[in-house]
């Protein structure tokens, strides 16, 4: 019987060695949790027999906290405390897995996925970021929108400038008169005094440059200027806009915003109908000054950034200044996490021993907080594992020695002569 008793010890030591070796091999795996072998003795039914060796009771996972490794990626997440991220392996809802490896990214469709391509699950939220439905059944794939809002065509430009009172009529042009209008060429800077430019948008969000040129036409009283506006390379009509200023430099004409006919510049998807409001534009001593230049159109915003807060709220920021709460990361906890079934790549699935997943959000119901820009390293202590490795090796050698000793005793008995 000593052979079989020692054989069970050899098998146990070999399993222990394998477990320790696996821990050491995964020291660089994010979210990995080390394991520990647990053994029990095999008792004999007879009081005169010391025992029948050892048996492997379980290989227990150890879900202690791993250290954090700081990164520069917003989508690298670590859990400070208990809990797991939830993923599904299919877009339409496949097998559910739980992981501590928060090395996430977005795929070509904008879905948040883990390192295995599993879809990270989130709970729906309202515009203020409050969860609107709970539970595993309410969890959905988190998709980061690439655009935000509907584009709006420009319908109004607010423009306020201060024109210099001492400006000359363009030198190489004849003095303005109804019979002899001056020449104008927007590509010739000698044919105008000043200009301002902004960007306007059509109904599809396409951007087009809008430029207003200012030409001094008369320096008497009233002082007169022309303002000619081009959208792209097309001049708006009717034009030019005749500006008149009194002796104090106050604008007397036009008194109301000027509404132009629809203009259809190259590159636009539809005509633009724009009103020009000159605000408090005046004429004064000093240089040309632009005080206000605003327009009311905009394109749909494009994604600029994604942030994830400590409570798991995923927020997208767009180029048009809008922000959108996309969802809140669904988190899971278990009564007995050691009972989870390992799936590999720091992923686990539910078993009867683990109990059902308790789904919530970070910071609630005993679930840890989320740290963005960090990853959880394996909870493997190399020093401890090397000591365990030596111990397992010694156990193996001791059991092998016991078999050798038993063999020598058996051989000695066989060599006895009657």
Residue pairs with C-beta under 8 A, 6 or more apart in sequence:
1 49
1 52
2 402
2 403
2 406
3 403
3 406
3 407
4 52
4 53
5 51
5 52
5 53
5 402
6 53
6 399
6 400
6 402
6 403
6 406
7 53
7 399
7 403
8 42
8 52
8 53
8 54
8 55
9 53
9 54
9 395
9 398
9 399
9 402
10 396
10 399
10 400
10 403
11 56
12 37
12 39
12 54
12 55
12 56
12 395
13 392
13 393
13 395
13 396
13 399
14 396
15 37
15 56
15 59
16 37
16 388
16 391
16 392
16 395
17 389
17 392
17 393
17 396
19 35
19 36
19 37
19 59
20 385
20 388
20 389
20 392
21 389
22 35
23 34
23 35
23 378
23 380
23 385
24 380
24 382
24 385
24 386
24 389
26 32
26 34
26 378
26 380
27 378
27 380
27 382
28 377
28 378
29 101
29 345
29 346
29 378
30 69
30 100
30 101
30 102
30 103
30 346
30 375
30 376
30 377
30 378
31 66
31 99
31 100
31 101
31 102
31 346
31 375
31 376
31 378
32 66
32 346
32 378
32 379
32 380
33 61
33 62
33 63
33 64
33 66
33 100
33 346
33 378
33 379
34 61
34 62
34 378
34 379
34 380
34 385
35 59
35 60
35 61
35 62
36 59
36 60
36 62
37 56
37 58
37 59
37 60
38 56
38 57
38 58
38 59
38 60
39 54
39 55
39 56
39 57
40 54
40 55
40 57
41 51
41 53
41 54
41 55
42 51
42 52
42 53
42 54
42 55
43 51
43 52
44 50
44 51
44 52
60 338
61 337
61 338
61 340
61 342
62 338
62 379
63 82
63 337
63 338
63 379
64 379
65 80
65 81
65 376
65 379
66 100
66 376
66 377
66 378
66 379
67 376
67 377
67 379
68 78
68 80
68 371
68 374
68 375
68 376
68 377
69 374
69 375
69 376
69 377
70 373
70 374
71 373
71 374
71 375
72 373
73 373
74 305
74 306
74 307
74 308
74 372
74 373
75 104
75 105
75 106
75 112
75 306
75 308
75 372
76 102
76 103
76 104
76 372
76 373
76 374
76 375
77 85
77 102
77 104
77 308
77 329
77 370
77 371
77 372
77 374
77 375
78 102
78 370
78 371
78 374
78 375
78 376
79 85
79 100
79 102
79 331
79 362
79 367
79 368
79 369
79 370
79 371
79 376
80 368
80 369
80 370
80 371
81 366
81 367
81 368
81 369
82 333
82 337
82 366
82 367
82 368
83 331
83 332
83 333
83 362
83 366
83 367
83 368
84 98
84 99
84 100
84 331
84 332
84 333
84 334
84 337
84 348
85 98
85 99
85 100
85 101
85 102
85 114
85 120
85 121
85 329
85 331
85 332
86 96
86 97
86 98
86 120
86 121
86 136
86 139
86 330
86 331
86 332
86 357
86 359
87 96
87 97
87 98
87 99
87 113
87 114
87 116
87 118
87 119
87 120
87 121
87 347
88 94
88 95
88 96
88 97
88 118
88 119
88 121
88 141
89 95
89 97
89 116
89 117
89 118
89 119
90 119
91 111
91 119
91 141
95 349
96 121
96 136
96 349
96 350
96 357
97 118
97 343
97 347
97 348
97 349
98 332
98 340
98 347
98 348
98 349
98 350
98 357
99 114
99 118
99 345
99 346
99 347
99 348
100 346
100 376
101 114
101 115
101 345
101 346
101 347
101 375
101 376
102 370
102 375
102 376
103 114
103 115
103 375
104 112
104 113
104 114
104 115
104 120
105 112
105 113
105 115
106 112
106 113
106 144
106 306
107 113
107 117
109 143
110 143
110 144
110 145
110 146
111 119
111 120
111 141
111 142
111 143
111 144
112 119
112 120
112 122
112 141
112 142
112 143
112 144
112 314
113 119
113 120
114 120
115 345
116 345
116 347
118 347
119 141
119 142
120 141
120 142
120 329
121 139
121 140
121 141
121 142
121 329
121 330
122 139
122 140
122 141
122 142
122 312
122 314
122 326
122 327
122 328
122 329
122 330
123 131
123 132
123 133
123 134
123 138
123 139
123 327
123 328
123 329
123 330
123 361
124 131
124 132
124 133
124 138
124 140
124 327
125 131
125 132
125 313
125 325
125 326
125 327
125 328
126 132
126 325
127 324
127 325
128 325
129 313
129 315
129 325
129 328
131 328
131 361
134 359
134 360
135 359
136 330
136 332
136 357
136 359
139 330
139 359
140 327
142 314
142 326
142 327
142 329
143 326
144 303
144 306
144 314
144 316
144 326
145 303
145 316
145 324
145 326
146 302
146 303
147 300
147 301
147 302
147 303
147 318
148 300
148 301
148 303
148 316
148 318
148 320
148 322
148 324
149 298
149 300
149 301
149 318
149 320
149 322
150 300
151 201
151 202
151 203
151 204
151 205
151 297
151 298
151 299
151 300
152 201
152 203
152 296
152 297
152 298
153 201
153 202
153 203
153 270
153 272
153 297
154 200
154 201
154 202
154 210
154 272
154 274
154 295
154 296
154 297
155 272
155 273
155 274
155 275
155 296
155 297
156 257
156 274
156 275
156 277
156 295
156 296
157 198
157 200
157 210
157 274
157 275
157 276
157 277
157 293
157 294
157 295
158 277
158 279
158 292
158 293
158 294
158 295
159 196
159 212
159 276
159 277
159 278
159 279
159 281
159 292
159 293
160 278
160 279
160 280
160 281
160 290
160 291
160 292
160 293
161 194
161 196
161 214
161 281
161 288
161 289
161 290
161 291
162 281
162 282
162 283
162 284
162 286
162 288
162 289
162 291
163 193
163 194
163 214
163 216
163 225
163 243
163 245
163 281
163 282
163 283
163 284
163 288
164 193
164 283
164 284
164 285
164 286
164 287
164 288
165 223
165 249
165 283
165 284
165 285
166 285
167 193
167 216
167 219
167 288
168 193
168 216
168 219
169 175
169 176
169 182
169 216
169 217
169 218
169 219
170 182
170 190
170 191
170 192
170 193
170 215
170 216
171 190
172 190
172 191
173 182
173 183
173 184
173 190
173 191
174 180
174 182
174 183
175 182
176 182
176 217
176 218
176 224
182 191
182 215
182 217
183 191
184 191
184 192
184 213
184 215
184 228
185 191
186 192
186 211
186 213
186 228
186 230
191 215
192 213
192 214
192 215
192 228
193 214
193 215
193 216
193 288
194 213
194 214
194 288
195 211
195 212
195 213
195 214
196 211
196 212
196 290
196 293
197 209
197 210
197 211
197 212
198 209
198 210
198 293
198 294
198 295
199 207
199 208
199 209
199 210
199 295
200 207
200 208
200 209
200 210
200 231
200 272
200 274
200 295
200 297
201 207
201 208
201 295
201 297
201 298
201 299
202 208
202 268
202 269
202 270
202 272
202 297
203 269
203 270
204 269
204 270
205 298
205 299
205 300
206 267
206 268
206 269
206 299
207 299
208 231
208 232
208 265
208 267
208 268
208 272
209 231
209 232
210 229
210 230
210 231
210 274
210 295
211 229
211 230
212 227
212 228
212 229
212 276
213 227
213 228
213 229
213 230
214 225
214 226
214 227
214 288
215 225
215 226
215 227
215 228
215 240
216 224
216 225
217 224
217 225
217 226
217 242
218 224
221 246
221 247
222 244
222 245
222 246
222 252
223 244
223 245
223 249
223 283
224 242
224 243
224 244
224 245
225 242
225 243
225 245
225 283
226 240
226 241
226 242
226 243
227 240
227 241
227 243
227 276
227 278
228 235
228 239
228 240
228 241
229 235
229 236
229 239
229 241
229 260
229 274
229 276
230 236
231 263
231 265
231 272
231 274
232 265
232 266
232 267
232 268
233 265
233 266
234 263
234 264
234 265
234 266
236 260
236 261
236 263
236 274
237 260
237 261
237 263
238 260
238 261
239 260
241 254
241 258
241 276
242 253
242 254
243 251
243 253
243 254
243 278
243 281
244 251
244 252
244 253
245 251
245 252
245 282
245 283
246 252
249 282
249 283
249 284
250 282
251 278
251 280
251 281
251 282
251 283
254 278
257 275
257 276
257 277
257 278
258 275
258 276
258 278
259 273
259 274
259 275
260 273
260 274
260 275
260 276
261 273
262 271
262 272
262 273
263 271
263 272
263 273
263 274
264 270
264 271
264 272
265 272
279 291
279 292
280 291
298 320
299 320
300 320
301 318
301 319
301 320
301 321
301 322
302 318
302 319
303 316
303 317
303 318
303 319
304 317
304 318
304 319
305 316
305 317
306 314
306 315
306 316
306 317
306 326
307 314
307 315
307 317
307 372
308 314
308 315
308 329
308 370
308 372
309 315
309 370
309 372
310 362
310 363
310 369
310 370
310 371
311 328
311 361
311 362
311 363
311 364
311 369
311 370
312 328
312 329
312 331
312 361
312 362
312 370
313 325
313 327
313 328
313 329
314 325
314 326
314 327
314 328
314 329
315 323
315 324
315 325
315 326
316 323
316 324
316 326
317 323
318 324
328 361
329 361
329 362
329 370
330 359
330 361
331 359
331 360
331 361
331 362
331 367
332 357
332 358
332 359
332 360
333 357
333 358
333 360
333 365
333 366
333 367
334 340
334 350
334 354
334 355
334 356
334 357
334 358
335 354
335 355
335 358
336 353
336 354
336 355
337 348
337 354
338 353
338 354
339 351
339 352
339 353
339 354
339 355
340 348
340 349
340 350
340 351
340 354
341 348
341 349
341 350
341 351
341 354
342 348
343 349
348 354
350 356
350 357
358 365
360 367
361 367
362 368
362 369
362 370
363 369
